[in-house]
Amino acid sequence: MLQGVLGTAARTVGTAINIVVMLAVELVATMLVYIYLNLYHLETFGYLVRHSRSVLDVMTGQIEYWLPVKANSAYATLIGELGPKSILLLILGLVTAAVIRGIVHGIWRLLARKGAQPTASPAV
């Protein structure tokens, strides 16, 4: 019985470590993509920032439509602090995380298919 409890605790700790490591990798990768675009592809970066402004405007419109009473406070606290570059960084983070998790999941499935039989699924 103690072995079952310790095994469960070890898997929980392992999963928590896996999640933190994946988060750190995604954060670093997102910042590298953002910096790379800003330094080496300035026209593309500007294009993405302009489109991020449109995303921010759509978010503002949706908040004003769905929460008209709270729109002023939301603008003063949340939307007023977010600029187009912040939205771009958030979007890049989501896309980068999806790509990294897709790659990890694909590698995991390839290993499982080859017969390496991983013991647990990745935190994808």
N, C-alpha and C positions, 0 to 999 in steps of 0.2 A: 504494500500500500504506500509506503514511504517513497519507494522508487517511482511510482506513478505520479505522486505529487511533485517530486523533484524533477521528473521528466517534463511535466507540464510547466513548471516554473522555468526550467531551462529553455523550453521552446518559446515561452512568453518573452523572456529576456532576449533571446536570439532574434525574435521578430521585432522587438522594439529597437534593437541595435541595427537591424536591417533597414528599418524605416528611417532612422536618423541618418544612416550612411547614404541611403538613396536621396534623402532630402538635401544633404550637403552636396552630393554630386550634382543634383539638379540645379541647385543654387549657383554653384561655381560655373557650370556649363551655361546657364542663362546669362550670367554676368560676362562670360567670355564672348558669347554671341553678340550681346549688346555692345560691348567695347569694340569687337571686331567690326561690326557694322558701322559704328560711329567713327572709327579711325580709317578704315580702308574702303568703305562703300558709302560715302557721305550722301550721294544722291539717293541711294536706296533707303538709307536711314531717314533722310528728310521726307521721302515719299511715305514711309511707314508712319512717321510722326504725324503727317497731315491726315492720314487715314485714322490714326488713333484719336485725333481730335474729333473726327466724325463719330467714332465709337463713344467717346465721352459725351458728345452732344445727344446721342441716342439714349445713353444711360440717364442723362439729365431729364430728357423728355419723358422717359418712362417713369422716373420718380415723380415728376410733376403730374403725370396722368394718374398713376396708381395711388400716390400718397400726397394729395394736394395740400393737406394741412401741415404735413411734415416737410414739405419741399424746401422751405426757407432754412430750416435748421439743418437739413441734410446738405444743402448747398454750402452753408456756412461751415459745417464740420467736415464733411466727407468730400464732396465734389469740388469745393473751393480749394482744397489742399492737393487734389490730384490734377496734374497737368497732362498734356498729351504724352510726354515722355514717360511719366509714371504708368499710364495706361499701356503704353507700348511695352514697358518692362514687365508688367503683369501678363500681357498677352504672350510675350516671348517666353515667360516662365511656364505658362500653361502648355504652349506648343513644345518647348524643349523637354518638359517633364513627360509629355505624352510620347515623344520620340524615344527618349531614353527608356521609359518603361516598356515600350513596344519592342525595342531591341533586346532588353533583358528578358522579356517574356519569350521572344523568338529563340534566343539562345537557350533558355531553360527548356523549351519544348524540343529543340533539336537535341539537347543532351538526353532528355527523357526518351526520345525516339531511338537514339543510338544505343541505348541500353545502359546508360550510366545511372539511370533511375535516381534522380535527386530525392532526398528524404522529405523535403518540404517545398511548397511553392514559394516563389519570391514575393516580396511585398509589392505587388503591382496593382 
